[in-house]
Amino acid sequence: FKGAWLVDVREYYTKDGNLLPGRKGISLSTSQWETLAGSARAVTDALASAEANPSFEVELGKNKKVTLSNFKGSSRVDIREWYEKDGTSAPGKKGISLSMEQWEKLEQSLAQVNAALA
């Protein structure tokens, strides 16, 4: 985008045999991706605890954060944009919520994505 590489973490769907990007997801700059990749072990360790730590967060920069949540008893990794409203920080719609399985797949792909960016 505008001469800079972005990493898209996004849901995809199949239509007429073609794999297409969905609306749910987020684009990260290379520096945001590097921060995420460098924090992957801490995210996984926090997920491994009995309950996802609601205060855990990693600042990726430019109002993007990684946080942990629990949805219907399932721990999730949220990568999303945040906004300020009335002096309070809140998660926005732009982003994606990954299950533990999806997070593990992303974590296993870190080296491959890093190599593609090099």
Jmol script that loads the backbone (N, CA, C; Angstrom):
load data "model"
ATOM      1  N   PHE A   1       0.845  -1.179   0.000  1.00  0.00           N
ATOM      2  CA  PHE A   1       0.000   0.000   0.000  1.00  0.00           C
ATOM      3  C   PHE A   1       0.886   1.236   0.000  1.00  0.00           C
ATOM      4  N   LYS A   2       0.761   2.087  -0.994  1.00  0.00           N
ATOM      5  CA  LYS A   2       1.566   3.303  -1.134  1.00  0.00           C
ATOM      6  C   LYS A   2       3.051   3.010  -0.984  1.00  0.00           C
ATOM      7  N   GLY A   3       3.487   1.912  -1.586  1.00  0.00           N
ATOM      8  CA  GLY A   3       4.901   1.545  -1.576  1.00  0.00           C
ATOM      9  C   GLY A   3       5.371   0.829  -0.330  1.00  0.00           C
ATOM     10  N   ALA A   4       4.487   0.579   0.619  1.00  0.00           N
ATOM     11  CA  ALA A   4       4.871  -0.110   1.861  1.00  0.00           C
ATOM     12  C   ALA A   4       4.171  -1.461   1.929  1.00  0.00           C
ATOM     13  N   TRP A   5       4.866  -2.438   2.467  1.00  0.00           N
ATOM     14  CA  TRP A   5       4.288  -3.764   2.655  1.00  0.00           C
ATOM     15  C   TRP A   5       3.362  -3.749   3.857  1.00  0.00           C
ATOM     16  N   LEU A   6       2.250  -4.452   3.731  1.00  0.00           N
ATOM     17  CA  LEU A   6       1.325  -4.650   4.835  1.00  0.00           C
ATOM     18  C   LEU A   6       1.094  -6.140   5.015  1.00  0.00           C
ATOM     19  N   VAL A   7       0.843  -6.544   6.238  1.00  0.00           N
ATOM     20  CA  VAL A   7       0.481  -7.921   6.535  1.00  0.00           C
ATOM     21  C   VAL A   7      -0.996  -7.922   6.893  1.00  0.00           C
ATOM     22  N   ASP A   8      -1.793  -8.656   6.124  1.00  0.00           N
ATOM     23  CA  ASP A   8      -3.221  -8.763   6.396  1.00  0.00           C
ATOM     24  C   ASP A   8      -3.489 -10.024   7.206  1.00  0.00           C
ATOM     25  N   VAL A   9      -4.114  -9.847   8.352  1.00  0.00           N
ATOM     26  CA  VAL A   9      -4.607 -10.968   9.144  1.00  0.00           C
ATOM     27  C   VAL A   9      -6.115 -10.913   8.942  1.00  0.00           C
ATOM     28  N   ARG A  10      -6.641 -11.849   8.174  1.00  0.00           N
ATOM     29  CA  ARG A  10      -8.000 -11.697   7.664  1.00  0.00           C
ATOM     30  C   ARG A  10      -8.690 -13.044   7.507  1.00  0.00           C
ATOM     31  N   GLU A  11     -10.007 -13.033   7.642  1.00  0.00           N
ATOM     32  CA  GLU A  11     -10.813 -14.210   7.317  1.00  0.00           C
ATOM     33  C   GLU A  11     -11.001 -14.272   5.809  1.00  0.00           C
ATOM     34  N   TYR A  12     -11.063 -15.489   5.296  1.00  0.00           N
ATOM     35  CA  TYR A  12     -11.316 -15.708   3.868  1.00  0.00           C
ATOM     36  C   TYR A  12     -12.526 -16.608   3.713  1.00  0.00           C
ATOM     37  N   TYR A  13     -13.157 -16.528   2.562  1.00  0.00           N
ATOM     38  CA  TYR A  13     -14.290 -17.393   2.269  1.00  0.00           C
ATOM     39  C   TYR A  13     -14.157 -17.882   0.834  1.00  0.00           C
ATOM     40  N   THR A  14     -14.897 -18.942   0.504  1.00  0.00           N
ATOM     41  CA  THR A  14     -14.857 -19.522  -0.840  1.00  0.00           C
ATOM     42  C   THR A  14     -16.140 -19.163  -1.577  1.00  0.00           C
ATOM     43  N   LYS A  15     -15.965 -18.648  -2.800  1.00  0.00           N
ATOM     44  CA  LYS A  15     -17.100 -18.333  -3.660  1.00  0.00           C
ATOM     45  C   LYS A  15     -16.771 -18.817  -5.063  1.00  0.00           C
ATOM     46  N   ASP A  16     -17.613 -19.670  -5.598  1.00  0.00           N
ATOM     47  CA  ASP A  16     -17.421 -20.228  -6.942  1.00  0.00           C
ATOM     48  C   ASP A  16     -16.039 -20.856  -7.094  1.00  0.00           C
ATOM     49  N   GLY A  17     -15.576 -21.510  -6.027  1.00  0.00           N
ATOM     50  CA  GLY A  17     -14.279 -22.179  -6.068  1.00  0.00           C
ATOM     51  C   GLY A  17     -13.085 -21.268  -5.873  1.00  0.00           C
ATOM     52  N   ASN A  18     -13.326 -19.974  -5.663  1.00  0.00           N
ATOM     53  CA  ASN A  18     -12.239 -19.016  -5.456  1.00  0.00           C
ATOM     54  C   ASN A  18     -12.164 -18.608  -3.991  1.00  0.00           C
ATOM     55  N   LEU A  19     -10.959 -18.507  -3.473  1.00  0.00           N
ATOM     56  CA  LEU A  19     -10.740 -18.052  -2.110  1.00  0.00           C
ATOM     57  C   LEU A  19     -10.645 -16.533  -2.124  1.00  0.00           C
ATOM     58  N   LEU A  20     -11.545 -15.868  -1.382  1.00  0.00           N
ATOM     59  CA  LEU A  20     -11.635 -14.413  -1.401  1.00  0.00           C
ATOM     60  C   LEU A  20     -11.508 -13.851   0.014  1.00  0.00           C
ATOM     61  N   PRO A  21     -10.905 -12.650   0.149  1.00  0.00           N
ATOM     62  CA  PRO A  21     -10.786 -12.044   1.478  1.00  0.00           C
ATOM     63  C   PRO A  21     -12.133 -11.556   1.977  1.00  0.00           C
ATOM     64  N   GLY A  22     -12.387 -11.797   3.263  1.00  0.00           N
ATOM     65  CA  GLY A  22     -13.620 -11.329   3.890  1.00  0.00           C
ATOM     66  C   GLY A  22     -13.438  -9.948   4.495  1.00  0.00           C
ATOM     67  N   ARG A  23     -14.476  -9.475   5.137  1.00  0.00           N
ATOM     68  CA  ARG A  23     -14.441  -8.136   5.731  1.00  0.00           C
ATOM     69  C   ARG A  23     -13.745  -8.121   7.090  1.00  0.00           C
ATOM     70  N   LYS A  24     -13.778  -9.251   7.796  1.00  0.00           N
ATOM     71  CA  LYS A  24     -13.178  -9.302   9.125  1.00  0.00           C
ATOM     72  C   LYS A  24     -11.674  -9.463   9.006  1.00  0.00           C
ATOM     73  N   GLY A  25     -10.949  -8.541   9.603  1.00  0.00           N
ATOM     74  CA  GLY A  25      -9.503  -8.622   9.567  1.00  0.00           C
ATOM     75  C   GLY A  25      -8.878  -7.277   9.823  1.00  0.00           C
ATOM     76  N   ILE A  26      -7.562  -7.274   9.746  1.00  0.00           N
ATOM     77  CA  ILE A  26      -6.817  -6.048  10.009  1.00  0.00           C
ATOM     78  C   ILE A  26      -5.524  -6.072   9.207  1.00  0.00           C
ATOM     79  N   SER A  27      -5.083  -4.922   8.767  1.00  0.00           N
ATOM     80  CA  SER A  27      -3.808  -4.778   8.062  1.00  0.00           C
ATOM     81  C   SER A  27      -2.796  -4.182   9.024  1.00  0.00           C
ATOM     82  N   LEU A  28      -1.614  -4.803   9.067  1.00  0.00           N
ATOM     83  CA  LEU A  28      -0.547  -4.335   9.946  1.00  0.00           C
ATOM     84  C   LEU A  28       0.635  -3.870   9.116  1.00  0.00           C
ATOM     85  N   SER A  29       1.236  -2.759   9.520  1.00  0.00           N
ATOM     86  CA  SER A  29       2.479  -2.315   8.887  1.00  0.00           C
ATOM     87  C   SER A  29       3.575  -3.307   9.261  1.00  0.00           C
ATOM     88  N   THR A  30       4.710  -3.226   8.592  1.00  0.00           N
ATOM     89  CA  THR A  30       5.793  -4.161   8.920  1.00  0.00           C
ATOM     90  C   THR A  30       6.266  -3.972  10.357  1.00  0.00           C
ATOM     91  N   SER A  31       6.291  -2.734  10.845  1.00  0.00           N
ATOM     92  CA  SER A  31       6.722  -2.524  12.234  1.00  0.00           C
ATOM     93  C   SER A  31       5.690  -3.074  13.215  1.00  0.00           C
ATOM     94  N   GLN A  32       4.404  -2.944  12.901  1.00  0.00           N
ATOM     95  CA  GLN A  32       3.371  -3.529  13.750  1.00  0.00           C
ATOM     96  C   GLN A  32       3.463  -5.053  13.735  1.00  0.00           C
ATOM     97  N   TRP A  33       3.711  -5.625  12.552  1.00  0.00           N
ATOM     98  CA  TRP A  33       3.876  -7.071  12.438  1.00  0.00           C
ATOM     99  C   TRP A  33       5.076  -7.536  13.265  1.00  0.00           C
ATOM    100  N   GLU A  34       6.182  -6.812  13.179  1.00  0.00           N
ATOM    101  CA  GLU A  34       7.375  -7.188  13.948  1.00  0.00           C
ATOM    102  C   GLU A  34       7.093  -7.154  15.448  1.00  0.00           C
ATOM    103  N   THR A  35       6.314  -6.176  15.893  1.00  0.00           N
ATOM    104  CA  THR A  35       5.939  -6.108  17.304  1.00  0.00           C
ATOM    105  C   THR A  35       5.073  -7.309  17.677  1.00  0.00           C
ATOM    106  N   LEU A  36       4.115  -7.639  16.821  1.00  0.00           N
ATOM    107  CA  LEU A  36       3.266  -8.806  17.064  1.00  0.00           C
ATOM    108  C   LEU A  36       4.096 -10.083  17.095  1.00  0.00           C
ATOM    109  N   ALA A  37       4.967 -10.253  16.110  1.00  0.00           N
ATOM    110  CA  ALA A  37       5.802 -11.454  16.047  1.00  0.00           C
ATOM    111  C   ALA A  37       6.710 -11.561  17.269  1.00  0.00           C
ATOM    112  N   GLY A  38       7.260 -10.437  17.696  1.00  0.00           N
ATOM    113  CA  GLY A  38       8.136 -10.430  18.856  1.00  0.00           C
ATOM    114  C   GLY A  38       7.403 -10.687  20.164  1.00  0.00           C
ATOM    115  N   SER A  39       6.098 -10.484  20.160  1.00  0.00           N
ATOM    116  CA  SER A  39       5.289 -10.685  21.364  1.00  0.00           C
ATOM    117  C   SER A  39       4.523 -12.005  21.342  1.00  0.00           C
ATOM    118  N   ALA A  40       4.690 -12.781  20.286  1.00  0.00           N
ATOM    119  CA  ALA A  40       3.896 -14.001  20.111  1.00  0.00           C
ATOM    120  C   ALA A  40       4.022 -14.957  21.293  1.00  0.00           C
ATOM    121  N   ARG A  41       5.225 -15.146  21.806  1.00  0.00           N
ATOM    122  CA  ARG A  41       5.421 -16.072  22.924  1.00  0.00           C
ATOM    123  C   ARG A  41       4.669 -15.577  24.159  1.00  0.00           C
ATOM    124  N   ALA A  42       4.708 -14.271  24.421  1.00  0.00           N
ATOM    125  CA  ALA A  42       3.991 -13.718  25.572  1.00  0.00           C
ATOM    126  C   ALA A  42       2.483 -13.899  25.410  1.00  0.00           C
ATOM    127  N   VAL A  43       1.972 -13.733  24.197  1.00  0.00           N
ATOM    128  CA  VAL A  43       0.543 -13.934  23.935  1.00  0.00           C
ATOM    129  C   VAL A  43       0.177 -15.391  24.200  1.00  0.00           C
ATOM    130  N   THR A  44       0.984 -16.310  23.669  1.00  0.00           N
ATOM    131  CA  THR A  44       0.714 -17.738  23.850  1.00  0.00           C
ATOM    132  C   THR A  44       0.780 -18.130  25.320  1.00  0.00           C
ATOM    133  N   ASP A  45       1.768 -17.602  26.036  1.00  0.00           N
ATOM    134  CA  ASP A  45       1.887 -17.896  27.464  1.00  0.00           C
ATOM    135  C   ASP A  45       0.672 -17.379  28.230  1.00  0.00           C
ATOM    136  N   ALA A  46       0.205 -16.181  27.888  1.00  0.00           N
ATOM    137  CA  ALA A  46      -0.968 -15.621  28.563  1.00  0.00           C
ATOM    138  C   ALA A  46      -2.216 -16.441  28.235  1.00  0.00           C
ATOM    139  N   LEU A  47      -2.317 -16.929  27.009  1.00  0.00           N
ATOM    140  CA  LEU A  47      -3.449 -17.767  26.612  1.00  0.00           C
ATOM    141  C   LEU A  47      -3.437 -19.101  27.353  1.00  0.00           C
ATOM    142  N   ALA A  48      -2.256 -19.598  27.654  1.00  0.00           N
ATOM    143  CA  ALA A  48      -2.120 -20.918  28.280  1.00  0.00           C
ATOM    144  C   ALA A  48      -2.592 -20.927  29.723  1.00  0.00           C
ATOM    145  N   SER A  49      -2.724 -19.755  30.318  1.00  0.00           N
ATOM    146  CA  SER A  49      -3.213 -19.707  31.694  1.00  0.00           C
ATOM    147  C   SER A  49      -4.658 -20.200  31.713  1.00  0.00           C
ATOM    148  N   ALA A  50      -5.150 -20.537  32.878  1.00  0.00           N
ATOM    149  CA  ALA A  50      -6.492 -21.109  33.002  1.00  0.00           C
ATOM    150  C   ALA A  50      -7.556 -20.207  32.372  1.00  0.00           C
ATOM    151  N   GLU A  51      -7.436 -18.920  32.570  1.00  0.00           N
ATOM    152  CA  GLU A  51      -8.369 -17.965  31.968  1.00  0.00           C
ATOM    153  C   GLU A  51      -7.548 -16.884  31.282  1.00  0.00           C
ATOM    154  N   ALA A  52      -8.030 -16.445  30.126  1.00  0.00           N
ATOM    155  CA  ALA A  52      -7.339 -15.355  29.437  1.00  0.00           C
ATOM    156  C   ALA A  52      -7.313 -14.131  30.342  1.00  0.00           C
ATOM    157  N   ASN A  53      -6.156 -13.509  30.446  1.00  0.00           N
ATOM    158  CA  ASN A  53      -5.969 -12.348  31.315  1.00  0.00           C
ATOM    159  C   ASN A  53      -6.568 -11.117  30.628  1.00  0.00           C
ATOM    160  N   PRO A  54      -7.664 -10.584  31.142  1.00  0.00           N
ATOM    161  CA  PRO A  54      -8.311  -9.450  30.473  1.00  0.00           C
ATOM    162  C   PRO A  54      -7.463  -8.179  30.466  1.00  0.00           C
ATOM    163  N   SER A  55      -6.456  -8.103  31.326  1.00  0.00           N
ATOM    164  CA  SER A  55      -5.613  -6.907  31.343  1.00  0.00           C
ATOM    165  C   SER A  55      -4.397  -7.050  30.427  1.00  0.00           C
ATOM    166  N   PHE A  56      -4.211  -8.224  29.817  1.00  0.00           N
ATOM    167  CA  PHE A  56      -3.072  -8.430  28.917  1.00  0.00           C
ATOM    168  C   PHE A  56      -3.296  -7.639  27.632  1.00  0.00           C
ATOM    169  N   GLU A  57      -2.270  -6.893  27.217  1.00  0.00           N
ATOM    170  CA  GLU A  57      -2.350  -6.210  25.932  1.00  0.00           C
ATOM    171  C   GLU A  57      -0.953  -5.909  25.418  1.00  0.00           C
ATOM    172  N   VAL A  58      -0.853  -5.879  24.107  1.00  0.00           N
ATOM    173  CA  VAL A  58       0.382  -5.499  23.431  1.00  0.00           C
ATOM    174  C   VAL A  58       0.036  -4.345  22.506  1.00  0.00           C
ATOM    175  N   GLU A  59       0.697  -3.225  22.697  1.00  0.00           N
ATOM    176  CA  GLU A  59       0.509  -2.058  21.833  1.00  0.00           C
ATOM    177  C   GLU A  59       1.287  -2.293  20.543  1.00  0.00           C
ATOM    178  N   LEU A  60       0.593  -2.257  19.421  1.00  0.00           N
ATOM    179  CA  LEU A  60       1.250  -2.428  18.123  1.00  0.00           C
ATOM    180  C   LEU A  60       1.580  -1.093  17.478  1.00  0.00           C
ATOM    181  N   GLY A  61       0.999  -0.019  17.985  1.00  0.00           N
ATOM    182  CA  GLY A  61       1.216   1.305  17.411  1.00  0.00           C
ATOM    183  C   GLY A  61       0.038   1.733  16.560  1.00  0.00           C
ATOM    184  N   LYS A  62      -0.110   3.045  16.410  1.00  0.00           N
ATOM    185  CA  LYS A  62      -1.189   3.652  15.622  1.00  0.00           C
ATOM    186  C   LYS A  62      -2.554   3.086  16.004  1.00  0.00           C
ATOM    187  N   ASN A  63      -2.828   3.072  17.307  1.00  0.00           N
ATOM    188  CA  ASN A  63      -4.129   2.654  17.842  1.00  0.00           C
ATOM    189  C   ASN A  63      -4.475   1.191  17.578  1.00  0.00           C
ATOM    190  N   LYS A  64      -3.487   0.356  17.366  1.00  0.00           N
ATOM    191  CA  LYS A  64      -3.734  -1.076  17.192  1.00  0.00           C
ATOM    192  C   LYS A  64      -3.147  -1.831  18.371  1.00  0.00           C
ATOM    193  N   LYS A  65      -3.931  -2.805  18.879  1.00  0.00           N
ATOM    194  CA  LYS A  65      -3.517  -3.572  20.049  1.00  0.00           C
ATOM    195  C   LYS A  65      -3.857  -5.047  19.875  1.00  0.00           C
ATOM    196  N   VAL A  66      -3.116  -5.870  20.611  1.00  0.00           N
ATOM    197  CA  VAL A  66      -3.451  -7.273  20.776  1.00  0.00           C
ATOM    198  C   VAL A  66      -3.933  -7.418  22.211  1.00  0.00           C
ATOM    199  N   THR A  67      -5.117  -7.975  22.376  1.00  0.00           N
ATOM    200  CA  THR A  67      -5.660  -8.216  23.705  1.00  0.00           C
ATOM    201  C   THR A  67      -6.217  -9.638  23.758  1.00  0.00           C
ATOM    202  N   LEU A  68      -6.499 -10.101  24.949  1.00  0.00           N
ATOM    203  CA  LEU A  68      -7.110 -11.411  25.129  1.00  0.00           C
ATOM    204  C   LEU A  68      -8.522 -11.227  25.638  1.00  0.00           C
ATOM    205  N   SER A  69      -9.406 -12.123  25.229  1.00  0.00           N
ATOM    206  CA  SER A  69     -10.784 -12.071  25.692  1.00  0.00           C
ATOM    207  C   SER A  69     -11.304 -13.492  25.845  1.00  0.00           C
ATOM    208  N   ASN A  70     -12.488 -13.580  26.404  1.00  0.00           N
ATOM    209  CA  ASN A  70     -13.139 -14.869  26.564  1.00  0.00           C
ATOM    210  C   ASN A  70     -14.550 -14.727  26.012  1.00  0.00           C
ATOM    211  N   PHE A  71     -14.884 -15.548  25.022  1.00  0.00           N
ATOM    212  CA  PHE A  71     -16.195 -15.494  24.394  1.00  0.00           C
ATOM    213  C   PHE A  71     -16.848 -16.865  24.517  1.00  0.00           C
ATOM    214  N   LYS A  72     -17.927 -16.931  25.247  1.00  0.00           N
ATOM    215  CA  LYS A  72     -18.661 -18.187  25.466  1.00  0.00           C
ATOM    216  C   LYS A  72     -17.739 -19.291  25.962  1.00  0.00           C
ATOM    217  N   GLY A  73     -16.861 -18.939  26.891  1.00  0.00           N
ATOM    218  CA  GLY A  73     -15.968 -19.922  27.493  1.00  0.00           C
ATOM    219  C   GLY A  73     -14.742 -20.255  26.664  1.00  0.00           C
ATOM    220  N   SER A  74     -14.551 -19.570  25.556  1.00  0.00           N
ATOM    221  CA  SER A  74     -13.418 -19.822  24.667  1.00  0.00           C
ATOM    222  C   SER A  74     -12.461 -18.623  24.691  1.00  0.00           C
ATOM    223  N   SER A  75     -11.187 -18.881  24.968  1.00  0.00           N
ATOM    224  CA  SER A  75     -10.188 -17.807  24.964  1.00  0.00           C
ATOM    225  C   SER A  75      -9.921 -17.365  23.540  1.00  0.00           C
ATOM    226  N   ARG A  76      -9.790 -16.057  23.351  1.00  0.00           N
ATOM    227  CA  ARG A  76      -9.590 -15.464  22.026  1.00  0.00           C
ATOM    228  C   ARG A  76      -8.433 -14.485  22.053  1.00  0.00           C
ATOM    229  N   VAL A  77      -7.774 -14.334  20.913  1.00  0.00           N
ATOM    230  CA  VAL A  77      -6.763 -13.301  20.719  1.00  0.00           C
ATOM    231  C   VAL A  77      -7.378 -12.263  19.794  1.00  0.00           C
ATOM    232  N   ASP A  78      -7.525 -11.042  20.283  1.00  0.00           N
ATOM    233  CA  ASP A  78      -8.100  -9.958  19.488  1.00  0.00           C
ATOM    234  C   ASP A  78      -6.984  -9.054  18.983  1.00  0.00           C
ATOM    235  N   ILE A  79      -6.959  -8.850  17.676  1.00  0.00           N
ATOM    236  CA  ILE A  79      -6.021  -7.919  17.048  1.00  0.00           C
ATOM    237  C   ILE A  79      -6.905  -6.873  16.390  1.00  0.00           C
ATOM    238  N   ARG A  80      -6.910  -5.659  16.950  1.00  0.00           N
ATOM    239  CA  ARG A  80      -7.833  -4.675  16.402  1.00  0.00           C
ATOM    240  C   ARG A  80      -7.410  -3.244  16.656  1.00  0.00           C
ATOM    241  N   GLU A  81      -8.083  -2.344  15.940  1.00  0.00           N
ATOM    242  CA  GLU A  81      -7.901  -0.912  16.147  1.00  0.00           C
ATOM    243  C   GLU A  81      -8.725  -0.491  17.352  1.00  0.00           C
ATOM    244  N   TRP A  82      -8.213   0.488  18.073  1.00  0.00           N
ATOM    245  CA  TRP A  82      -8.900   1.048  19.229  1.00  0.00           C
ATOM    246  C   TRP A  82      -9.132   2.529  18.973  1.00  0.00           C
ATOM    247  N   TYR A  83     -10.110   3.095  19.637  1.00  0.00           N
ATOM    248  CA  TYR A  83     -10.407   4.520  19.508  1.00  0.00           C
ATOM    249  C   TYR A  83     -10.656   5.113  20.889  1.00  0.00           C
ATOM    250  N   GLU A  84     -10.587   6.420  20.951  1.00  0.00           N
ATOM    251  CA  GLU A  84     -10.843   7.148  22.201  1.00  0.00           C
ATOM    252  C   GLU A  84     -12.241   7.753  22.139  1.00  0.00           C
ATOM    253  N   LYS A  85     -13.001   7.562  23.217  1.00  0.00           N
ATOM    254  CA  LYS A  85     -14.320   8.182  23.314  1.00  0.00           C
ATOM    255  C   LYS A  85     -14.519   8.620  24.756  1.00  0.00           C
ATOM    256  N   ASP A  86     -14.754   9.889  24.921  1.00  0.00           N
ATOM    257  CA  ASP A  86     -14.952  10.459  26.253  1.00  0.00           C
ATOM    258  C   ASP A  86     -13.798  10.124  27.191  1.00  0.00           C
ATOM    259  N   GLY A  87     -12.588  10.154  26.659  1.00  0.00           N
ATOM    260  CA  GLY A  87     -11.399   9.895  27.465  1.00  0.00           C
ATOM    261  C   GLY A  87     -11.142   8.434  27.774  1.00  0.00           C
ATOM    262  N   THR A  88     -11.939   7.549  27.196  1.00  0.00           N
ATOM    263  CA  THR A  88     -11.782   6.113  27.434  1.00  0.00           C
ATOM    264  C   THR A  88     -11.411   5.415  26.138  1.00  0.00           C
ATOM    265  N   SER A  89     -10.487   4.473  26.230  1.00  0.00           N
ATOM    266  CA  SER A  89     -10.072   3.677  25.080  1.00  0.00           C
ATOM    267  C   SER A  89     -11.020   2.492  24.921  1.00  0.00           C
ATOM    268  N   ALA A  90     -11.478   2.248  23.680  1.00  0.00           N
ATOM    269  CA  ALA A  90     -12.421   1.162  23.424  1.00  0.00           C
ATOM    270  C   ALA A  90     -12.064   0.458  22.112  1.00  0.00           C
ATOM    271  N   PRO A  91     -12.355  -0.853  22.022  1.00  0.00           N
ATOM    272  CA  PRO A  91     -12.062  -1.574  20.779  1.00  0.00           C
ATOM    273  C   PRO A  91     -13.010  -1.151  19.664  1.00  0.00           C
ATOM    274  N   GLY A  92     -12.463  -1.034  18.468  1.00  0.00           N
ATOM    275  CA  GLY A  92     -13.267  -0.677  17.312  1.00  0.00           C
ATOM    276  C   GLY A  92     -13.716  -1.906  16.538  1.00  0.00           C
ATOM    277  N   LYS A  93     -14.419  -1.678  15.445  1.00  0.00           N
ATOM    278  CA  LYS A  93     -14.915  -2.776  14.608  1.00  0.00           C
ATOM    279  C   LYS A  93     -13.825  -3.378  13.739  1.00  0.00           C
ATOM    280  N   LYS A  94     -12.828  -2.564  13.355  1.00  0.00           N
ATOM    281  CA  LYS A  94     -11.770  -3.067  12.471  1.00  0.00           C
ATOM    282  C   LYS A  94     -10.843  -3.973  13.263  1.00  0.00           C
ATOM    283  N   GLY A  95     -10.795  -5.220  12.855  1.00  0.00           N
ATOM    284  CA  GLY A  95      -9.934  -6.164  13.532  1.00  0.00           C
ATOM    285  C   GLY A  95     -10.444  -7.573  13.377  1.00  0.00           C
ATOM    286  N   ILE A  96      -9.825  -8.466  14.129  1.00  0.00           N
ATOM    287  CA  ILE A  96     -10.191  -9.873  14.050  1.00  0.00           C
ATOM    288  C   ILE A  96      -9.995 -10.516  15.417  1.00  0.00           C
ATOM    289  N   SER A  97     -10.854 -11.469  15.710  1.00  0.00           N
ATOM    290  CA  SER A  97     -10.779 -12.229  16.949  1.00  0.00           C
ATOM    291  C   SER A  97     -10.437 -13.667  16.573  1.00  0.00           C
ATOM    292  N   LEU A  98      -9.282 -14.136  17.028  1.00  0.00           N
ATOM    293  CA  LEU A  98      -8.792 -15.469  16.665  1.00  0.00           C
ATOM    294  C   LEU A  98      -9.013 -16.463  17.793  1.00  0.00           C
ATOM    295  N   SER A  99      -9.473 -17.649  17.442  1.00  0.00           N
ATOM    296  CA  SER A  99      -9.559 -18.733  18.413  1.00  0.00           C
ATOM    297  C   SER A  99      -8.137 -19.177  18.756  1.00  0.00           C
ATOM    298  N   MET A 100      -8.007 -20.001  19.767  1.00  0.00           N
ATOM    299  CA  MET A 100      -6.676 -20.506  20.129  1.00  0.00           C
ATOM    300  C   MET A 100      -6.066 -21.264  18.959  1.00  0.00           C
ATOM    301  N   GLU A 101      -6.871 -22.062  18.274  1.00  0.00           N
ATOM    302  CA  GLU A 101      -6.387 -22.827  17.123  1.00  0.00           C
ATOM    303  C   GLU A 101      -5.898 -21.892  16.009  1.00  0.00           C
ATOM    304  N   GLN A 102      -6.654 -20.847  15.722  1.00  0.00           N
ATOM    305  CA  GLN A 102      -6.258 -19.889  14.694  1.00  0.00           C
ATOM    306  C   GLN A 102      -4.987 -19.155  15.102  1.00  0.00           C
ATOM    307  N   TRP A 103      -4.887 -18.790  16.385  1.00  0.00           N
ATOM    308  CA  TRP A 103      -3.686 -18.117  16.870  1.00  0.00           C
ATOM    309  C   TRP A 103      -2.471 -19.024  16.701  1.00  0.00           C
ATOM    310  N   GLU A 104      -2.611 -20.300  17.049  1.00  0.00           N
ATOM    311  CA  GLU A 104      -1.501 -21.243  16.922  1.00  0.00           C
ATOM    312  C   GLU A 104      -1.041 -21.356  15.470  1.00  0.00           C
ATOM    313  N   LYS A 105      -1.990 -21.370  14.528  1.00  0.00           N
ATOM    314  CA  LYS A 105      -1.631 -21.422  13.105  1.00  0.00           C
ATOM    315  C   LYS A 105      -0.893 -20.155  12.684  1.00  0.00           C
ATOM    316  N   LEU A 106      -1.368 -19.010  13.175  1.00  0.00           N
ATOM    317  CA  LEU A 106      -0.681 -17.753  12.861  1.00  0.00           C
ATOM    318  C   LEU A 106       0.727 -17.767  13.448  1.00  0.00           C
ATOM    319  N   GLU A 107       0.841 -18.225  14.688  1.00  0.00           N
ATOM    320  CA  GLU A 107       2.150 -18.285  15.338  1.00  0.00           C
ATOM    321  C   GLU A 107       3.107 -19.202  14.578  1.00  0.00           C
ATOM    322  N   GLN A 108       2.597 -20.318  14.063  1.00  0.00           N
ATOM    323  CA  GLN A 108       3.424 -21.243  13.292  1.00  0.00           C
ATOM    324  C   GLN A 108       3.853 -20.643  11.947  1.00  0.00           C
ATOM    325  N   SER A 109       3.143 -19.625  11.493  1.00  0.00           N
ATOM    326  CA  SER A 109       3.442 -18.986  10.201  1.00  0.00           C
ATOM    327  C   SER A 109       4.353 -17.774  10.323  1.00  0.00           C
ATOM    328  N   LEU A 110       4.748 -17.411  11.539  1.00  0.00           N
ATOM    329  CA  LEU A 110       5.556 -16.195  11.741  1.00  0.00           C
ATOM    330  C   LEU A 110       6.810 -16.186  10.884  1.00  0.00           C
ATOM    331  N   ALA A 111       7.569 -17.273  10.924  1.00  0.00           N
ATOM    332  CA  ALA A 111       8.838 -17.320  10.176  1.00  0.00           C
ATOM    333  C   ALA A 111       8.601 -17.184   8.671  1.00  0.00           C
ATOM    334  N   GLN A 112       7.536 -17.810   8.184  1.00  0.00           N
ATOM    335  CA  GLN A 112       7.219 -17.757   6.751  1.00  0.00           C
ATOM    336  C   GLN A 112       6.866 -16.321   6.342  1.00  0.00           C
ATOM    337  N   VAL A 113       6.082 -15.643   7.147  1.00  0.00           N
ATOM    338  CA  VAL A 113       5.710 -14.255   6.834  1.00  0.00           C
ATOM    339  C   VAL A 113       6.940 -13.355   6.936  1.00  0.00           C
ATOM    340  N   ASN A 114       7.747 -13.547   7.982  1.00  0.00           N
ATOM    341  CA  ASN A 114       8.974 -12.753   8.133  1.00  0.00           C
ATOM    342  C   ASN A 114       9.894 -12.926   6.929  1.00  0.00           C
ATOM    343  N   ALA A 115      10.006 -14.153   6.432  1.00  0.00           N
ATOM    344  CA  ALA A 115      10.855 -14.421   5.259  1.00  0.00           C
ATOM    345  C   ALA A 115      10.302 -13.702   4.027  1.00  0.00           C
ATOM    346  N   ALA A 116       8.980 -13.677   3.881  1.00  0.00           N
ATOM    347  CA  ALA A 116       8.376 -13.002   2.736  1.00  0.00           C
ATOM    348  C   ALA A 116       8.595 -11.487   2.804  1.00  0.00           C
ATOM    349  N   LEU A 117       8.678 -10.957   4.005  1.00  0.00           N
ATOM    350  CA  LEU A 117       8.896  -9.510   4.174  1.00  0.00           C
ATOM    351  C   LEU A 117      10.348  -9.101   4.008  1.00  0.00           C
ATOM    352  N   ALA A 118      11.265 -10.069   4.154  1.00  0.00           N
ATOM    353  CA  ALA A 118      12.707  -9.758   4.100  1.00  0.00           C
ATOM    354  C   ALA A 118      13.163  -9.403   2.700  1.00  0.00           C
TER     355      ALA A 118
END
end "model"
wireframe off; spacefill off
backbone 0.3
color backbone group
